Amino acid sequence: MSREYVALARRLMSLQEERAGTYSRLKEAHKAYLESGGGGGGGARREYDLEAYKLAVSEATKTFQRVSQEVLEVAKKCQGEKHDAG
């Protein structure tokens, strides 16, 4: 296995960790959003914190798009390595 393949595999692992972390943060933001609304003490209703949730979704979307693009770039490099080695 070439050093390039090892570097590409490490990059893919790093991207997967970033994707998983982003998903976890998005899940937590969704939980916080759901908990932000509803009834407060004494029957008062609170508004959901939609703006904070929208920001979290926007940030996650940007990260997912960037990570996906980088994964595609790594895949292209792997194909190039495959053809160079074959």
C-alpha positions in Angstrom: 0.0 0.0 0.0 1.4 3.3 -1.0 2.0 6.2 1.4 -0.6 8.2 -0.6 -3.3 5.5 0.1 -2.4 5.6 3.8 -2.7 9.4 3.8 -6.0 9.3 2.0 -7.4 6.7 4.4 -6.4 8.9 7.3 -8.1 11.9 5.7 -11.3 9.8 5.2 -11.2 8.8 8.8 -10.8 12.4 9.9 -13.6 13.5 7.6 -15.9 10.8 9.0 -15.1 12.0 12.6 -15.9 15.5 11.6 -19.2 14.4 10.0 -20.2 12.4 13.1 -19.3 15.3 15.4 -21.4 17.6 13.3 -24.3 15.2 13.3 -24.1 15.0 17.1 -24.1 18.8 17.5 -27.1 19.0 15.2 -28.9 16.4 17.2 -28.2 18.3 20.4 -29.4 21.5 18.8 -32.7 19.8 17.8 -33.1 18.5 21.3 -32.5 22.0 22.7 -35.0 23.5 20.2 -37.7 21.0 21.3 -37.0 21.7 24.9 -37.0 25.5 24.4 -40.7 25.7 23.7 -43.8 24.4 25.5 -45.2 25.2 28.8 -43.2 26.9 31.6 -44.1 27.0 35.2 -47.6 28.3 36.0 -49.0 27.4 32.6 -47.1 30.1 30.7 -46.1 29.1 27.2 -42.6 29.8 25.8 -41.8 30.3 22.2 -39.4 27.9 20.6 -35.9 29.2 19.9 -36.2 28.9 16.1 -33.4 31.3 15.3 -30.8 29.3 17.3 -31.9 26.1 15.6 -31.9 27.6 12.2 -28.3 28.7 12.8 -27.3 25.2 13.9 -28.9 23.7 10.8 -27.2 26.2 8.5 -23.8 25.5 10.1 -24.3 21.8 9.9 -25.4 22.0 6.3 -22.3 23.9 5.3 -20.0 21.4 7.1 -21.8 18.5 5.5 -21.4 20.0 2.1 -17.7 20.7 2.6 -17.0 17.3 4.0 -18.9 15.6 1.1 -16.8 17.6 -1.4 -13.6 16.6 0.3 -14.7 12.9 0.3 -15.3 13.2 -3.5 -11.8 14.7 -3.9 -10.3 11.9 -1.9 -12.2 9.3 -4.0 -10.8 10.9 -7.2 -7.3 10.7 -5.8 -7.8 7.0 -4.9 -8.9 6.3 -8.5 -5.8 8.1 -9.8 -3.6 6.0 -7.5 -5.4 2.9 -8.6 -4.7 3.7 -12.3 -1.1 4.7 -11.6 -0.4 1.5 -9.7 -2.2 -0.8 -12.2 
